[in-house]
Amino acid sequence: MATSSQFMRSKSDRVIAGVAGGIAEHYGVDATLIRVIWALSLLFGGLGAVAYVVLWIVLPSGTPTPPALQIAEERFARGEINAEQLDRIRADLERVG
């Protein structure tokens, strides 16, 4: 999944406000990893709760990933399509949208 250039809350990968999903999209990692780190920070001092609320307020809400692109990226991750096919799908979606 491509990394975004700016921190934004995710509209497509959210459990509460999309903060963890947005950070995961920015760094190109799985959102579950970010959520586990957040949960651990809650257990060890609670600073994660304060940081989450601050980021919820400060970060702008991002644009949702088009469902077609999300499906194509999931298929790429499973090895069902190759990088060239994924790039072609992205280009076609950008041209249409």
Buried (B, 14 or more C-beta within 10 A) or exposed (E): BEEBEEBBBBBBBBEEBBBBBBBBBBEEEEBEEBBEEBEEBEEEEEEBEEEBEEBEEEBEEBEEBBEBBBEBBEBBEEEEBEEEEBEEBBEEEEEEE
